[in-house]
Amino acid sequence: MSRATIELSSGIAAFLTRPHTATLTTLRLDGSPHVAPVRFSFDAAAGVARVTTRAGARKARNVLAGNGTARVALCQSDGFRWVTLEGRAVVTDDPARLAEAVRRYTTRYRGAPPSPPDLVAIEVVVDRVLSLNL
């Protein structure tokens, strides 16, 4: 998975550290969008956003169906301010990558995420950042 540093304004960077919920949009096999509320972390230095979830969750299954080519969008909003992170996504159950996702989530939201037995991380290599009023 190719990663690149993402340049963010100070306003966007600060906004993405606040403990807000976002929406994750994935595509079903028929091309229709699936939108789910999620919590996530963003590592601008690596250009990677991470969402923890269950392997059997629709969002994870949609990404897996893309066989490494799935594109997703994460959108965090607060009133008339929002940031959308877009990119290619993969699902991983690699213990080191899961630990990093959990660590970053715990830091951002000041508490560990749920830890079901089929915990996975959706990793998004961000290649586009859109925003309004930040």
N, C-alpha and C positions, 0 to 999 in steps of 0.2 A: 504494500500500500504506500504510494508516494505521498509524502507530506511536505508542506511548505509553510514557512512563517506567514502569518496573516497580519497585515498592518491594520491597526484599528486606531480610530481617534480616541482620545482619553475619555470622552463621553461614552462611547460605545463600550470600551474596555470596562469602565466602571459599571455600566448598566448590566453587563454580562456576569458580574460578580454578585449582584443582588440576588437574594433567594426567591426569585419569581418562578412560577410555573410557565412552561411554554407549550406549544403544540408541535407535534412531530407529524409531518405528512409523508406517507409512503403510498405506493401504488399497488393496488390489487392486480391479480393476473388479467382481469378484464380491462385494466387501465383506469378504473375509477379510483378516486383518492380515498384514503383512510386517514382520518385525522384523530390523533389521540393526545390528551394532556400528558405531559411528562415533566420530569425534572432532569436536568442535564448539567454537564460541566463542559467548559471550553478551554482548551489549552492553545492559546494563540501562537506560542512559540513553535508548537508542533503542527498547528493548523488542524487540530482534531477536536471534534465535539463527541462526547460520550453520553449514552443513555443506558442505564441498566434496566433490564426487564426479564421476563420469563422467556425461555426458548419457545414455548408454545403460544406466546402472545401474537396476535395478528400482525403487529408492526414488525416483529422479528421474522415471522414467516414471510411477509411481503419482501423484506430485504433479502432473505435467503433465496427466494424465488428468482431474484435478479442475478444470481450467480456472479457476484462481484461487480455488476454493472448498475445496480439499483441506485437511483438518485433520490434524495430526500430533502426536505426543508424543515428546519427548526425555526419557529417564530416565537419570540418573547415580546410581550407587549405590556405596557402600563399606560393607560389613558391614551393620549395621542402620540406616545413614543413607542417605537418598536424597532427590533432588529431581527432580520431573517438570515440564517446561516444555511447555505445550500451546498450540497456536495454528494460525492459517491459514498455509499455506506456498505459496511460488511458487518456480519455478526460473528462474535468470537466468544469462546468459552475458555480460552487460554488463561490459566491461573494468574500469571503475572499481569496480563492486560486487564483482567477482571479486578484484580487488587488495585490497580491504578485508577480504574473507573470508580471503584468504591471509595478510595481515598479522596479523590477530587470531589465526589458527590458529598461526602461527609464534611469536607472543608467548606464547601459552598453553602450547604443547607444545615450545617451544625448538628448533624445526626446521620446515622448510617441509613442507607436505603433498605427496603425490604430484601430479605435474602432467601428466596425460595430455593429448593433443591436444584432447579433447572435454570439458575441465574446465568444470564449472558449479558454481554455488552454490545450495543450497536455503536460502532465507531464510524464517524462521518468525517471524511477528509474534505474540509471546507475549501471551496474554490470561488465562492461568491458570497459577499456580505452586502445586504441591503438594509437601509435604515431610514427612519424619519424622526426629525426633531431631536437628534443626538449629535 
